[in-house]
C-alpha cells in the first residue's frame, strides 16, 4: 500500500471514529428551514433561481451551492437525516485530505508524514466537530473550506490546468460562502513570498495571472446583487464596535488552543471570555509561532496569513447576525494545523518527546471532539446545551419555541418567547413568533397585540404583515386582513402564503375571480404548496370546473396525504 493510500485510510478511519455516531443523529436548528422545509424544484427554471435568490427568505445570505446540494439530496432520498450526515462526514474527510495535499505540495514541502500529521491535527480538533456533526451550518463551512484548500493545492501545481482548476474552485467556494473571497490574496502572497512555483514576473504577468479571479469576483457580485437587495446587504460595524476584529482574533486563539469541553454555540462575549483560557492559549499560540518561524520563516508567514485573512470576513468589521461562532475559524484551523506540522516537521522525525506530545494532544482533543459532537444528536440535546452555555441568548430561546411549535407544544413555545421578551422587550422575531403561538391556542386578542408590535418594530417584514392579516381574518375583520395581505405582497410579491391567505379572504368576501388570481400566483411561486392546491381545487369546484378541481385536489393529497380539507372536497366532488 502506498504512503498516500495509508494516509487516506488513516484520515478516513479517524473521521469515522470521531464522528461516525453522527450517522444516527437527527435534524437540529436551521436544518428544519434549509432541509426539511426546503421545497424540491420541479423545473429547471426553479433550479436556476437558486443562483439569484438568498439562502431563504428569512436569511439574507447568498450561498447557492449548499442550497443546491441540500435540494439535490432531498430529491434523491427525501428528508431522511442519515444521508445528509453521511455527506458531511465525507466532506470532513475531503477537507482534511485537501489540507494534506496543500501541505505536501512542493510549494510548502512538508513531506508526506508531516503533511499527514497536519491533516490529522485539523480533523481531530474539537472545532471540526462543529462543522461535521450539524448538517446545514456544518456544510456551509465545510464546502467553502474544501474549495479554498483545493484551489490552493491546484494553484501550487503551477500548471495551466492547475491554475484553471484553482479559478473554478474559487468560484465554487464563493458560491458556497462569502468567506472564500480571501483566496486571491492568499495566492498573491504565496507568489510574492516566492512560495508558489513559477510566480509572475512583471506587471503584465501579474494582471494576466489574476484576471480570471477578478472576473469571478465581478460575476459573483452581480449574482449576489440579484439575490440580495442593497438595503439588506453588508453594513459596516467597525465604527460602532471598533474592538470587534481584535475580539474575533482572541476568540479564535482561545477556541483553538483552549476549547471548551462542551459546545458553546454562537456565544455572546460574556459566555466565552475567560482570562485563564486566554492566557493559556496565548502562551501556546506564541510558542507554536516561535517554533514554526524558526523552522521556515516564509512558509510560517504564509500560514499565519491564511489564519488572519480567513478570519477577516467574519471578524465583525461588517455587521453579523451573531458576533462569534467557532465554525468560522475552520479555515484558520487549517493554518494553525499547518503551523503545528511545520514546527514538528523535523522534531517529529527524531524526537520521542514530540511523538508523545502529539499523541497526548490528539487523544485529548479527539475525546473532546467526540463528546461535543454528541450535542447534535437531536433537537432537544442541542437546544438544552445551547441554553445552558448561553442562557441569555435570544436565538437559543426562539429556537426552543420553534421546536416546541413543531411538536404542537404551544405552552412551551409561548413560555420560550416570553423569556426572550423578558430579556429584550423589543425583539421583533419574538413578538412575531409569540403572535403565531397565541393564535394557535385561540388567544386572538393577545396574538393581534403582538403581531401589531412585530410590524411596528419592523415594517418591512412581509411575513409579519401576513400573520397579522391571518389574525384579523380569524377575528372577522376581512377588510383589515385584505389590507395586511396586500401590504405583505407589496413588500414581497413572491410570498406564496400571503397570496393563499389573501385568496381565502377575497373568497370570503365573494370575490371568486380575485381569489383565483392569487391562488394561481401562490402556486406559480410555490408549486408544492399543498394547501394552495386544495384551496384552488375547492374554488374551481365552486365555479363548475370539475376537471381542474379534481386535478388540484389530487395534487394536494399527493403532496400532503393528511390534508383532510382536500380529501373532503374531493369526496364531495366525486359524489355530485
GUROKE-118340 format. One record per residue (C-alpha): x negated, y, z. Coordinates in steps of 0.5 Angstrom, whole numbers, plus 500, padded with zeros to 3 digits. Example, Ala and Ser with C-alpha at 12.3 -4.5 7.8 and 13.67 -1.06 7.14 Angstrom:
<atoms>
atom east->475 north->491 up->516
atom east->473 north->498 up->514
</atoms>
This chain:
<atoms>
atom east->500 north->500 up->500
atom east->497 north->507 up->498
atom east->496 north->512 up->503
atom east->502 north->516 up->500
atom east->506 north->511 up->501
atom east->504 north->509 up->508
atom east->505 north->517 up->510
atom east->512 north->517 up->507
atom east->514 north->510 up->510
atom east->512 north->514 up->517
atom east->516 north->520 up->516
atom east->522 north->516 up->514
atom east->521 north->512 up->520
atom east->521 north->518 up->525
atom east->527 north->521 up->521
atom east->531 north->515 up->523
atom east->528 north->514 up->530
atom east->529 north->521 up->532
atom east->536 north->523 up->528
atom east->539 north->516 up->526
atom east->544 north->517 up->531
atom east->547 north->523 up->527
atom east->550 north->518 up->522
atom east->555 north->516 up->527
atom east->557 north->524 up->529
atom east->563 north->528 up->527
atom east->564 north->535 up->525
atom east->563 north->541 up->529
atom east->564 north->548 up->529
atom east->563 north->551 up->522
atom east->564 north->544 up->519
atom east->571 north->545 up->519
atom east->571 north->551 up->515
atom east->566 north->549 up->510
atom east->567 north->542 up->509
atom east->574 north->539 up->512
atom east->578 north->545 up->510
atom east->574 north->547 up->503
atom east->578 north->545 up->497
atom east->575 north->541 up->492
atom east->575 north->544 up->485
atom east->579 north->541 up->480
atom east->577 north->545 up->474
atom east->570 north->547 up->471
atom east->572 north->555 up->472
atom east->573 north->553 up->479
atom east->566 north->550 up->480
atom east->563 north->556 up->476
atom east->567 north->561 up->481
atom east->563 north->558 up->487
atom east->557 north->562 up->484
atom east->561 north->569 up->484
atom east->564 north->568 up->491
atom east->562 north->569 up->498
atom east->561 north->562 up->502
atom east->568 north->563 up->504
atom east->573 north->569 up->505
atom east->571 north->569 up->513
atom east->564 north->569 up->512
atom east->560 north->574 up->507
atom east->554 north->570 up->506
atom east->552 north->568 up->499
atom east->550 north->561 up->499
atom east->553 north->557 up->493
atom east->548 north->551 up->493
atom east->550 north->549 up->500
atom east->557 north->550 up->498
atom east->557 north->547 up->491
atom east->553 north->541 up->495
atom east->559 north->540 up->500
atom east->565 north->540 up->495
atom east->561 north->535 up->491
atom east->560 north->530 up->497
atom east->567 north->532 up->498
atom east->569 north->530 up->491
atom east->565 north->524 up->491
atom east->567 north->521 up->498
atom east->572 north->525 up->502
atom east->572 north->529 up->508
atom east->568 north->523 up->512
atom east->562 north->525 up->516
atom east->557 north->520 up->515
atom east->555 north->521 up->508
atom east->554 north->529 up->510
atom east->550 north->527 up->516
atom east->546 north->522 up->511
atom east->544 north->527 up->506
atom east->542 north->532 up->512
atom east->537 north->526 up->514
atom east->535 north->525 up->507
atom east->534 north->533 up->507
atom east->530 north->533 up->513
atom east->525 north->527 up->511
atom east->524 north->531 up->504
atom east->523 north->538 up->508
atom east->517 north->534 up->512
atom east->515 north->531 up->505
atom east->514 north->537 up->502
atom east->510 north->540 up->507
atom east->505 north->535 up->507
atom east->505 north->536 up->499
atom east->503 north->543 up->501
atom east->498 north->542 up->506
atom east->495 north->536 up->502
atom east->494 north->540 up->496
atom east->487 north->542 up->493
atom east->489 north->549 up->495
atom east->489 north->548 up->502
atom east->485 north->542 up->502
atom east->487 north->539 up->509
atom east->486 north->532 up->507
atom east->492 north->526 up->507
atom east->491 north->525 up->514
atom east->491 north->532 up->517
atom east->497 north->534 up->512
atom east->501 north->528 up->514
atom east->500 north->530 up->521
atom east->502 north->537 up->520
atom east->509 north->534 up->517
atom east->510 north->529 up->523
atom east->509 north->535 up->528
atom east->514 north->539 up->523
atom east->519 north->533 up->524
atom east->518 north->532 up->531
atom east->519 north->539 up->534
atom east->526 north->540 up->537
atom east->527 north->546 up->533
atom east->528 north->541 up->527
atom east->534 north->537 up->531
atom east->538 north->544 up->530
atom east->537 north->543 up->522
atom east->538 north->536 up->521
atom east->544 north->534 up->526
atom east->549 north->539 up->525
atom east->552 north->539 up->518
atom east->553 north->546 up->515
atom east->549 north->550 up->519
atom east->543 north->545 up->518
atom east->543 north->544 up->511
atom east->544 north->552 up->510
atom east->537 north->552 up->513
atom east->534 north->545 up->510
atom east->536 north->547 up->503
atom east->532 north->554 up->502
atom east->526 north->551 up->507
atom east->526 north->545 up->502
atom east->526 north->549 up->496
atom east->521 north->554 up->499
atom east->516 north->549 up->500
atom east->517 north->545 up->494
atom east->516 north->552 up->490
atom east->509 north->553 up->494
atom east->507 north->546 up->492
atom east->509 north->546 up->485
atom east->505 north->553 up->484
atom east->499 north->550 up->488
atom east->498 north->545 up->482
atom east->496 north->551 up->477
atom east->499 north->548 up->471
atom east->504 north->552 up->467
atom east->509 north->546 up->468
atom east->508 north->547 up->476
atom east->509 north->555 up->475
atom east->515 north->554 up->472
atom east->518 north->549 up->477
atom east->516 north->554 up->482
atom east->520 north->559 up->479
atom east->526 north->554 up->478
atom east->525 north->552 up->486
atom east->525 north->560 up->488
atom east->532 north->561 up->484
atom east->535 north->555 up->488
atom east->532 north->557 up->494
atom east->535 north->564 up->493
atom east->542 north->561 up->492
atom east->541 north->557 up->498
atom east->540 north->562 up->503
atom east->537 north->569 up->502
atom east->531 north->568 up->507
atom east->528 north->565 up->500
atom east->527 north->572 up->498
atom east->520 north->572 up->501
atom east->517 north->567 up->497
atom east->514 north->571 up->491
atom east->510 north->575 up->497
atom east->507 north->568 up->499
atom east->505 north->567 up->493
atom east->502 north->573 up->491
atom east->498 north->573 up->498
atom east->495 north->566 up->496
atom east->493 north->569 up->490
atom east->490 north->575 up->493
atom east->486 north->571 up->498
atom east->484 north->566 up->492
atom east->487 north->560 up->496
atom east->492 north->558 up->490
atom east->488 north->556 up->484
atom east->487 north->560 up->478
atom east->489 north->567 up->481
atom east->491 north->572 up->475
atom east->485 north->577 up->474
atom east->487 north->584 up->471
atom east->494 north->588 up->472
atom east->497 north->585 up->466
atom east->496 north->578 up->468
atom east->499 north->579 up->475
atom east->505 north->582 up->471
atom east->506 north->576 up->467
atom east->505 north->571 up->472
atom east->510 north->574 up->477
atom east->515 north->577 up->471
atom east->519 north->571 up->472
atom east->520 north->571 up->479
atom east->522 north->579 up->478
atom east->527 north->576 up->473
atom east->530 north->571 up->478
atom east->531 north->577 up->484
atom east->535 north->581 up->479
atom east->539 north->576 up->477
atom east->541 north->574 up->484
atom east->542 north->581 up->486
atom east->547 north->581 up->480
atom east->551 north->575 up->482
atom east->551 north->577 up->489
atom east->554 north->584 up->488
atom east->559 north->580 up->484
atom east->561 north->576 up->490
atom east->560 north->581 up->496
atom east->563 north->588 up->495
atom east->558 north->593 up->497
atom east->561 north->595 up->503
atom east->560 north->588 up->506
atom east->553 north->588 up->504
atom east->547 north->588 up->509
atom east->547 north->594 up->513
atom east->540 north->597 up->517
atom east->540 north->595 up->524
atom east->533 north->597 up->526
atom east->534 north->605 up->527
atom east->539 north->603 up->533
atom east->535 north->597 up->535
atom east->528 north->598 up->534
atom east->526 north->592 up->538
atom east->529 north->587 up->534
atom east->524 north->585 up->530
atom east->519 north->584 up->536
atom east->524 north->580 up->540
atom east->525 north->576 up->534
atom east->518 north->574 up->534
atom east->518 north->573 up->541
atom east->524 north->568 up->541
atom east->520 north->564 up->535
atom east->514 north->564 up->539
atom east->518 north->561 up->545
atom east->522 north->557 up->542
atom east->516 north->554 up->538
atom east->512 north->553 up->544
atom east->516 north->552 up->550
atom east->523 north->550 up->547
atom east->529 north->549 up->552
atom east->530 north->541 up->553
atom east->538 north->542 up->552
atom east->541 north->546 up->546
atom east->542 north->554 up->547
atom east->546 north->555 up->541
atom east->545 north->562 up->538
atom east->544 north->565 up->545
atom east->544 north->572 up->547
atom east->538 north->576 up->549
atom east->539 north->574 up->557
atom east->540 north->567 up->555
atom east->533 north->565 up->552
atom east->529 north->571 up->555
atom east->524 north->567 up->560
atom east->518 north->571 up->563
atom east->514 north->564 up->565
atom east->516 north->561 up->558
atom east->514 north->567 up->554
atom east->507 north->567 up->558
atom east->506 north->559 up->557
atom east->508 north->560 up->549
atom east->503 north->566 up->548
atom east->497 north->562 up->551
atom east->498 north->556 up->547
atom east->500 north->560 up->541
atom east->494 north->564 up->542
atom east->489 north->558 up->543
atom east->492 north->555 up->536
atom east->491 north->561 up->532
atom east->484 north->562 up->535
atom east->482 north->554 up->533
atom east->486 north->555 up->526
atom east->482 north->561 up->525
atom east->475 north->558 up->527
atom east->477 north->552 up->522
atom east->478 north->556 up->516
atom east->480 north->564 up->516
atom east->483 north->565 up->509
atom east->488 north->559 up->510
atom east->490 north->560 up->517
atom east->491 north->567 up->515
atom east->496 north->565 up->509
atom east->499 north->560 up->514
atom east->500 north->566 up->519
atom east->503 north->570 up->513
atom east->508 north->564 up->512
atom east->511 north->565 up->519
atom east->511 north->572 up->519
atom east->514 north->573 up->512
atom east->519 north->567 up->513
atom east->522 north->570 up->520
atom east->523 north->577 up->516
atom east->529 north->576 up->513
atom east->533 north->574 up->520
atom east->528 north->579 up->524
atom east->534 north->584 up->526
atom east->532 north->589 up->521
atom east->539 north->588 up->518
atom east->545 north->587 up->522
atom east->546 north->580 up->523
atom east->552 north->576 up->526
atom east->548 north->573 up->531
atom east->541 north->576 up->533
atom east->538 north->570 up->535
atom east->538 north->562 up->532
atom east->533 north->557 up->533
atom east->534 north->554 up->526
atom east->532 north->561 up->523
atom east->525 north->559 up->525
atom east->525 north->553 up->521
atom east->520 north->555 up->515
atom east->516 north->559 up->520
atom east->515 north->552 up->524
atom east->512 north->549 up->517
atom east->507 north->555 up->518
atom east->506 north->553 up->526
atom east->505 north->546 up->524
atom east->500 north->547 up->518
atom east->496 north->551 up->523
atom east->496 north->546 up->528
atom east->494 north->541 up->523
atom east->488 north->546 up->521
atom east->486 north->547 up->528
atom east->486 north->539 up->529
atom east->483 north->537 up->522
atom east->476 north->536 up->524
atom east->477 north->534 up->531
atom east->483 north->529 up->529
atom east->477 north->525 up->525
atom east->472 north->525 up->531
atom east->476 north->526 up->538
atom east->480 north->521 up->542
atom east->482 north->527 up->546
atom east->485 north->530 up->540
atom east->489 north->524 up->539
atom east->491 north->523 up->546
atom east->494 north->531 up->546
atom east->497 north->530 up->539
atom east->501 north->523 up->541
atom east->503 north->526 up->548
atom east->506 north->532 up->545
atom east->509 north->528 up->540
atom east->512 north->524 up->545
atom east->515 north->530 up->549
atom east->517 north->534 up->543
atom east->520 north->527 up->540
atom east->524 north->526 up->546
atom east->527 north->533 up->547
atom east->529 north->533 up->539
atom east->533 north->526 up->540
atom east->536 north->529 up->546
atom east->538 north->535 up->543
atom east->541 north->532 up->537
atom east->546 north->529 up->541
atom east->549 north->535 up->543
atom east->552 north->535 up->536
atom east->555 north->528 up->536
atom east->562 north->531 up->537
atom east->566 north->538 up->537
atom east->567 north->537 up->545
atom east->560 north->536 up->546
atom east->557 north->541 up->542
atom east->562 north->547 up->545
atom east->561 north->545 up->552
atom east->554 north->545 up->551
atom east->554 north->552 up->548
atom east->559 north->555 up->553
atom east->554 north->552 up->559
atom east->548 north->555 up->555
atom east->551 north->562 up->553
atom east->558 north->563 up->558
atom east->559 north->570 up->555
atom east->558 north->568 up->548
atom east->565 north->571 up->545
atom east->564 north->566 up->539
atom east->563 north->560 up->543
atom east->570 north->561 up->547
atom east->573 north->563 up->540
atom east->571 north->556 up->537
atom east->573 north->553 up->543
atom east->580 north->556 up->542
atom east->580 north->554 up->535
atom east->578 north->547 up->536
atom east->584 north->547 up->541
atom east->589 north->549 up->536
atom east->587 north->544 up->531
atom east->588 north->539 up->537
atom east->595 north->542 up->538
atom east->593 north->544 up->545
atom east->595 north->552 up->545
atom east->595 north->553 up->552
atom east->587 north->551 up->552
atom east->587 north->556 up->546
atom east->590 north->561 up->549
atom east->586 north->561 up->555
atom east->580 north->561 up->551
atom east->582 north->567 up->547
atom east->584 north->571 up->553
atom east->577 north->569 up->556
atom east->574 north->573 up->550
atom east->578 north->579 up->551
atom east->576 north->579 up->559
atom east->569 north->579 up->556
atom east->570 north->584 up->551
atom east->577 north->587 up->550
atom east->576 north->590 up->543
atom east->574 north->583 up->540
atom east->578 north->583 up->533
atom east->578 north->576 up->532
atom east->580 north->574 up->539
atom east->587 north->578 up->538
atom east->588 north->575 up->531
atom east->587 north->568 up->534
atom east->591 north->569 up->540
atom east->597 north->572 up->536
atom east->597 north->566 up->532
atom east->597 north->561 up->538
atom east->602 north->565 up->542
atom east->606 north->565 up->535
atom east->606 north->557 up->535
atom east->608 north->557 up->542
atom east->614 north->561 up->540
atom east->612 north->567 up->544
atom east->613 north->572 up->538
atom east->613 north->579 up->542
atom east->607 north->578 up->545
atom east->604 north->575 up->539
atom east->606 north->581 up->535
atom east->603 north->586 up->540
atom east->596 north->582 up->539
atom east->597 north->582 up->531
atom east->598 north->589 up->531
atom east->592 north->590 up->536
atom east->588 north->586 up->531
atom east->590 north->590 up->525
atom east->589 north->597 up->528
atom east->581 north->594 up->530
atom east->580 north->592 up->523
atom east->585 north->595 up->518
atom east->581 north->592 up->512
atom east->582 north->584 up->515
atom east->587 north->582 up->510
atom east->588 north->575 up->514
atom east->591 north->579 up->520
atom east->596 north->583 up->516
atom east->598 north->577 up->513
atom east->599 north->574 up->520
atom east->603 north->580 up->522
atom east->607 north->579 up->517
atom east->609 north->572 up->519
atom east->611 north->574 up->526
atom east->615 north->580 up->523
atom east->619 north->575 up->519
atom east->620 north->570 up->524
atom east->623 north->576 up->528
atom east->628 north->577 up->523
atom east->624 north->584 up->520
atom east->624 north->582 up->513
atom east->622 north->589 up->511
atom east->616 north->589 up->515
atom east->614 north->582 up->513
atom east->614 north->584 up->506
atom east->610 north->591 up->507
atom east->605 north->587 up->511
atom east->604 north->582 up->506
atom east->603 north->587 up->500
atom east->598 north->590 up->505
atom east->594 north->584 up->505
atom east->595 north->583 up->498
atom east->592 north->590 up->496
atom east->586 north->588 up->500
atom east->585 north->581 up->498
atom east->589 north->579 up->492
atom east->586 north->572 up->492
atom east->589 north->571 up->499
atom east->594 north->565 up->497
atom east->597 north->564 up->504
atom east->599 north->571 up->503
atom east->602 north->570 up->496
atom east->606 north->564 up->499
atom east->609 north->568 up->505
atom east->611 north->574 up->501
atom east->615 north->569 up->496
atom east->618 north->566 up->502
atom east->620 north->573 up->505
atom east->623 north->575 up->498
atom east->627 north->569 up->497
atom east->630 north->570 up->504
atom east->632 north->577 up->501
atom east->635 north->574 up->495
atom east->629 north->576 up->490
atom east->628 north->569 up->487
atom east->624 north->572 up->481
atom east->619 north->575 up->485
atom east->618 north->569 up->490
atom east->617 north->565 up->484
atom east->612 north->570 up->481
atom east->608 north->570 up->488
atom east->608 north->562 up->489
atom east->605 north->561 up->482
atom east->600 north->567 up->484
atom east->598 north->562 up->490
atom east->597 north->556 up->486
atom east->593 north->560 up->481
atom east->588 north->562 up->487
atom east->589 north->555 up->490
atom east->591 north->549 up->486
atom east->591 north->544 up->492
atom east->596 north->549 up->496
atom east->601 north->543 up->498
atom east->606 north->548 up->502
atom east->606 north->553 up->496
atom east->607 north->547 up->491
atom east->613 north->545 up->496
atom east->616 north->552 up->496
atom east->616 north->553 up->489
atom east->619 north->546 up->487
atom east->624 north->548 up->492
atom east->625 north->554 up->489
atom east->625 north->551 up->482
atom east->631 north->546 up->484
atom east->635 north->552 up->486
atom east->634 north->555 up->479
atom east->636 north->549 up->476
atom east->629 north->547 up->473
atom east->630 north->539 up->475
atom east->623 north->537 up->472
atom east->619 north->543 up->474
atom east->622 north->542 up->481
atom east->620 north->534 up->481
atom east->613 north->536 up->479
atom east->611 north->541 up->484
atom east->615 north->537 up->490
atom east->611 north->530 up->488
atom east->604 north->534 up->487
atom east->606 north->537 up->494
atom east->607 north->530 up->497
atom east->600 north->527 up->493
atom east->596 north->533 up->497
atom east->600 north->532 up->504
atom east->604 north->526 up->505
atom east->606 north->528 up->512
atom east->609 north->535 up->509
atom east->616 north->533 up->511
atom east->620 north->539 up->508
atom east->617 north->537 up->501
atom east->620 north->530 up->502
atom east->627 north->532 up->504
atom east->627 north->537 up->498
atom east->625 north->531 up->493
atom east->630 north->527 up->496
atom east->636 north->532 up->495
atom east->634 north->533 up->488
atom east->634 north->526 up->486
atom east->641 north->525 up->490
atom east->644 north->530 up->486
</atoms>
